[in-house]
Amino acid sequence: QVQLVESGGGLVQAGGSLRLSCAASRSIFSFNVMHWYRQAPGKQRELVTTITSDGRTGYADSVKGRFTISRDNAKDTVYLQMNSLKPEDTAVYYCAAYYINSMYWGQGTQVTVSS
């Protein structure tokens, strides 16, 4: 079974940076696509960024130019580098992987950006 564990969340001031990690229980070569989602209080979960097994990436307009997704296959880990953080980035961030036609989710990590 696939397990994903996020880490790196916390409290940061506006304009600051944070790096999230998503450690997988198996080789991330297994996953054709991996994602970061986020969900703010009272709002619907939204897709933040995506990376494919061959390195293609995509970003939501709200984070383009500020966030960067990357993967380290040797460490079975996907990262989300978040720069120039804004209060509206405050949310629980979830790592997700698509594997054999199923989605697997991490437990989430809280990111809070103060003004």
N, C-alpha and C positions, 0 to 999 in steps of 0.2 A: 504494500500500500504506500502511496505517496504522502509524505509529510513535509510541510513547509513551515519554517520558523523565522519570523521577522524580528529584527532588533535594530536599535539605533534611534528610536523615537525619544522625544523629550520636549522640554520647554526651551524656546529660543526667542530672542528679540527680533522684531522686524528688521530685515536687511541682512540677517545672519544666514548661516549655512548649517546643513545637517546631512548626514549620510546614512541611509537605511540599507540594511542587509537582509537578504532572504536566503537562508541555508536550506538546501533540499536533501532529502533522505536517500536519493539516488542520483546518478549522473544526470546533469542537466542536458546532456546530449539526447536523452530520452524525450525531452520536451520540444516540440516544434515551435511553440510560442509561449512566452512568459509575459506577464503583465504586472503592473502596479495599479490598483484601484484605490479610491479614497471615499470616505463617507463622513460628511459633517453632520452635527446634530440637527435633526429635523429635515435633512435633505436626502435625496436619493443617491445611492452609490454611483460613482462615475469613474470611467476609465481615464487614467492619467497618462500612461505610457505603455508601449509594447515593444518587445524585442523578439526576433525570430532566431531560429537555430543558425541561420547563415548571416546573422548580424544586422539585419534590417531593423530600423527603429521608426517609431511614430509617437507623436506627442499631442495631447490636447492643447488647443490654442491658449488656454489659460496658463500653461506652464512652459510653453515653447520659448527657448532661449534662456530659461532659468534652471530647468531640471535636465538631468542626463541619466539615461538607463545604460547599464553595461552588464556584462556577464564574465565570470571567471570559471571556465569549465574545469580547470584543475582543482578548484576549491568547491565545486558544485554550488556556487553562490551567484546570485544576481544582486546588483546594487542600484540604488537610486540616490544620486547626488543632487541635493536641493540647495540652490543658491538664491540670493536676493529674496528670501522668504517674506511673505506678506501675511497679515492676519487672516485673510480669506483662504490661506492654505491650511488652516487649522482643521484637522480631521483625523479619523483613524485610517491608517494606510494598510492595505492588504496586498500581499503577494499572491499571485495565482499562476497556475501552470496548466496548460492543455496537454493531456496525455491519453492516448488511445481513445479519442473521442469523448473524454470526460474532463471537466474542470475540477482542479483541486485548489483549496484555499488555505492560507495561513490564518493564524488567530488574530492578526492585526497588531499594529503598534501605534500608540497615540503620538501625534505631533501637534504641539500647541505653539502658536506664534503670537507673542504679545506686541502690542502697539506702543 
